[in-house]
Amino acid sequence: MTIQRSSAEENQSGKFSKSKKKISLPHNSKSGRWLWFWVGMSGIAMVSATAGALLAVSLTSTPLQQAQLSPQDEAVFDGDRISGGVLRFSELTRPVNLLVMGMSVLPPDVQSPPEETKNLKYLPQVNSFDGLADVMLLVKFDPETKKIVMLSIPRDTRTEIEGYGIKKINAANIEGGPALTARTVSNLLGGAGIDRYVRINVLGVGKLIDALGGVTVYVPKDMKYQDDSQHLYINLKAGKQHLNGEQTLQLLRFRHDELGDIGRIQRQQMVMRALMDQTLNPATVAQLPKVLDVVKDHIDTNLTVEELVALMGFGVRTNRSNMQMLMLPGRFSEKSEYDASYWLPSKNGIAKLMAQHFGLESDQEQQMSDPGSLRVAIQDSTGGDRSNLRPLIRALEKSGYRNIYVAKAWGEPLEVTHIVAQQGDGESAESIRNTLGFGEVRVESTGNIGSDISIQVGQDWLQQKSILEELLTK
């Protein structure tokens, strides 16, 4: 068995790590154990109280599922229990793949639009689930590995939709709702099973953010866009700020940059990471009945309330370092290839990712990536001159990394360097972290799109720079 050291730990055996004196801890561990015992018991009590409140909500409110699925459509999803029975109903008992769709629906998308939308001079958002899937995620909750893995699927992904030919994947919901979308996603991902689905209307996303108290996030650049036909007005300034629901939607919906939909996915991951850090705790989970009551009319899901409690309880207990965010491997289509623009999925990349993170069998042998073959991008967030990065590059080259390049600077000032596993290769990111002796590994797709690993250089690099320079001269 191979035991990996967490990137959050100090690496005292790395090649360039600074030696430290051993610190003796006082022998007062008994009181510490009791403290954590009571903290844990308090968390369990809050989750249990929330579960009871949610069960009461489920008995007095409309069901969460609003779609009418045929028996054939219901059979697409695995109907086996995902949580325990009786006293263990709030405990997740097996891995679960949850398909999440964010719906942006306009009056022309539905057969009978609301009367209040008909005589307007613009197209308003409609609280419906019949339109294009603007956002698509496959989320795996795994109690065996104690991980949550979120795979973002670009809405422009070119793939086959059964019975309708080759289309963008976001059209699957219009053609056949959640069941056809689930079959399409499963086929794209090499046969991955889909246990449950959630569709949330964009109007509900804003209400959800507001119900959670907003979110503090770094807006990467000034964003200004106006679409009078939809009354879509985006006006955000760059910098760290606390956003309400409407402002968060502006950040998520902005597409007018060089990365288009992929840039949106990166911002989605930034917001999800911030929400997990700020709101996924027992105190917030205790507010779930109130939150659910606010957004339930904007949600369609075949999750029961008990299953929702189990998933949220698992999320609260999951270490943040075990929450991983990936993106479907692929590339942008060239203008000469197709009439429309697509995200072209990489079959080999998908097979590798699904084997590594979703437990699917693969013909490809899983092995550690050769350092010389990895594409390593360096994104500076310190605002310094590029010459300050030379010792970092030389240290990587000395350890066998050959394909290194300096990419566009990372806009957000970072205290701690992020070593981003852009393609989901957490082991290679950990290896780079161990080589350098500093930084924090993140399995997410917020780095340079052309890289395997992106090093977003933070202030901790300035503290390590002289150490590396000294070691490199020996």
Buried (B, 14 or more C-beta within 10 A) or exposed (E): EEEEBEBEEEBEEBBBBEEEEEEEEEEEEEEEEEEEEEEEEEBBEBBBBBBEBBBEBBEEBEEBBBBEBEEEBEEBBBEEBBBBEEEEBBBBBBBBBBBBBBBBBBBEBBEEBEEEBEEEEEBBBBBBBBBBBBBBBBBBBBBEEEBBBBBBBBBBBBBBBEEBEEBBBBBBBBBBBBBBBBBBBBBBBBEBBBBBBBBBBBBBBBBBBBBBEBBEBBBBEEBEBEEEEBEBEBEBEEEEBEBEBEBBBBBBBBBEEEEBBBBBBBBBBBBBBBBBEBBBBBEBBBBBBEBBEBBBBBBBBBBBBBBBBBBBBBBBBBEEBBBBBBBBBBEBBEEEEEEEBBBBBBEEBBBBBBBBBBBBEBEEEEEEBEBEEBBBBBBBBBEBEEEBBBBBBBBBBBBEBEBBEBBEBBBBEBEBBBBBBBBBBBBBBBBBBBBBBBBBBBBBBBBBBEBBBBBBBBEBBEEBBEBBEEBBEE
